[in-house]
Amino acid sequence: MNVLTRMDDADVGVNTLDVPFRFYPCLAAGLAYYLSLKKAPEKTGMLKQLYEEEFDRAKAQDEDRTSFRVAPQLGGYNTP
C-alpha cells in the first residue's frame, strides 16, 4: 500500500513541521540551497551537494525493514 500525504504548513510559531526527524538535516540543507539561489549564488554548488547527500542519507533510512507480502486468493472467483 502506498500512501501520499501532504505535509502541514508551519504558519504559526506553535505549529511543528510534519516531517520525520531523520529528514530535519535534509530540510535545513534544502532550505539553505534554495535560499542561496537568490541570495548567495556563489555557494549554490556546495549547498546543492550537501542537500543531495543529506537527502540520500535520510532516504536510505526510510526503507522497509520487514518482508511482508499480501496475495489474495482468487480461486473462488471463476469467470464463466
ABEGO torsion letter per residue (X at the ends): XBBBBBBBBBABAABBBBBBAAAAAAAAAAAAAAAAAAABAAAAAAAAAAAAAAAAAAAAAABBABBBBBBBBAAABBBX
